[in-house]
Structures are given as C-alpha cells and as structure tokens.
Amino acid sequence: MVKTTIHRLEDGSGALLLPREMLGSLNLQVGDEFQIIETDDGVILRPIRHDNYKRQINAAHDVMDKYEAALQKLAK
C-alpha cells in the first residue's frame, strides 16, 4: 500500500502525486489520463491507454539506449 496526499493548487483545485516507484511499476508517464470511478468504498483510478503502440516504441527505445553496448555485442 502506498500513501500520498492531495496538494492544493493555486486555483483551489487539488493534485494527487504518485511516487516515482509507482509510476515505473505501473508503466505510467506524466500526462497520462485516468478515469475516476466512484465506488461505495472510495475511488478507482484507471489509466486510459490511447497510444499503446507509441508507448511500446518509446519503451523499446529506452531499453535499447540503456543496453546499447550489450546489444551491439550480441549483434556480432
């Protein structure tokens, strides 16, 4: 379980901050959209995935950049 706080913004609205570790483990990025579903027990946040292909390509590029040297050795 992760705890977080709603932070007040200048316009009076609130912002819910997610820890970096949670963003990584859930494959979320800044700018992702969510559905907010109200239940009797609280709320459910469900990501809306518009660009699965684009996200997959970006993830592949990140892996290739991180392991470039190893991938070059494997390619030989």
C-alpha angles and dihedrals in degrees: 000000000000124000124207138164133235108241122210116240125209092258092056096256123117135241126207112213120210119206117250091242091057092049090053097045092048094042092239127153136196108275096032114141126231138198112226111213119190116216134174088259098047132279138325120212111207121183117234108222110206100155110037092150093049091046091051092050091048091049091050091050090050091053092046091050093047095048100030096129094048092047091051091053091049091050092060 
